[in-house]
Amino acid sequence: MNLSPEVIADHRLADSFVPPSPIRHKTRVSLWTLFRLYRQNLLAIFMERDYATRRMRKKVGLRTIHFSNHPDGVRETLHRQAATFEKKTSQQRQALAPLLGDGLFVSDGATWAERRAIVAPIVHGRRIATFAPVMRETAIEWCGDWRKAGDGATLDILFEMGELTAEIISRTIFGRRLGREFTREIIAGFAAYQRNVDQTDLLSLMNAPDWVPRLQGVSTRRARHRVHRVIDDIVDRFARGEGDPNAVISQLFAARDSSGAPLTKAAIRNEAIVIFMAGHETTANTLAWAIYLVSQSPRVEARLAAELEAVLGGRHPELADVADLTFTRAIIEETLRLYPPVPLLGRTATGPGTLNGNAVAKGDILVVAPWLLHRNRDLWALPDHFVPERFDPAIAARPDKHAYIPFASGPRVCPGLTFAITEATLCLATLLQAFKVTLEEGHNVEVSCRLTLRPGDRLPMVVRRRKGGEPS
Ligand code: HEM
């Protein structure tokens, strides 16, 4: 535990805000109730005691599922036996492969290794100096839009953050020239896809192999075509030499695989969709949750305002400031602890292994659950409270790296980690320096888990200008 009782007392942390979480059953529920909960909200299947259990083994349909809720299980699954447990689950593949094809996120084996070697360096932290100015300029543009909306306007912050991060990722992948209509069209396609795709895929739970056709609704196919049409069109422009040479897509065109061959146009399209999808909604949800959490905690809001004043002194933040915005970053990290956008990491065993002293058979599912791990009361003090101070290097030691895994860990760790943390820190600092944002009266924030973990379908908040807050 990185927060000692003295630190908790000295900083009055025990009074911190406790944000919402899905229902936790105290006693066992029927299989039917469990199934209903699973379809509604994946995270509602966990019982109170699961939050402190190191490991669980459940038989669901014909599958055995091994859950890990301890750093040892994380090490075993994502590091030591990563080669045997590398493959994603059938549910993930069935839900995402129609959209992403053989893209990095759902591929495995040799295809994954080839693509990882190409994609990871392109979005890696080493290139952050290229991306940060785009993040900065877009966040400043958003301040302009919020000013135009009028002082005291009610905005859907989840939607706003979705558009902001989509615009940032769009400008970095496709270049600055496309315009917001393109971004909007892609987001609309993704949203429609997410609404319609069946993520619970019962056939997979019944152990049906991947080649058994799943029913894919007309609307899912239509949404997929919509996304592919827009991105194919952009890829074609780059192929004709009309694209921005600094864009990520240009790097994908220039990349060569281990045999020296370039990526096909379909592979470039798939990887562009992966980066867009992986990098947009995750960061959008993080920012929306962070803005909501800050609005509910006067102590955190005051410390944040003091840091922004001290570090920025009325300027817009830039990359060089991120290292000094330690409390702003701590807010982002605490938000990712409480609401990890990818709350469950699923893998399929491609051969026999062991976990937590149990034998793992080929075909078993392994789930490392950041959602449980990040709230495990044996690992964290005040596990359900919003306490950014636990990530403040001036106050607390860094938590065990296998107890805190919002970006996963091991060979499949998120290659966009530095991109995401820098983007979220810059955007939060830029927006909250200029505006005070409060939850719309009477709105009830719900935890909803679809492909990612989000604050319901909308987050209405009132946006007011801070006096002297916005740089001219
Ligand atoms: C707060 C924001 C983000 C979070 C919490 C996040 C989290 C994750 C997690 C947990 C995984 C691994 C999933 C698994 O193993 O099952 C992942 C993979 C990935 N992420 Fe992120 N991510 C974020 C932002 C980004 C950004 C901004 C980019 C790109 C610019 C990105 C690109 C990717 C890619 C390409 C993968 C697939 C890696 C592979 O399978 O080898 N992510 N992300």
Residues whose N, C-alpha, C, O or C-beta is under 5 A from the ligand:
A	BS01	HEM	L104 F105 R116 V123 I275 A278 G279 T282 T283 T286 P341 V342 L345 G346 P406 F407 A408 P411 R412 V413 C414 P415 G416 F419 A420
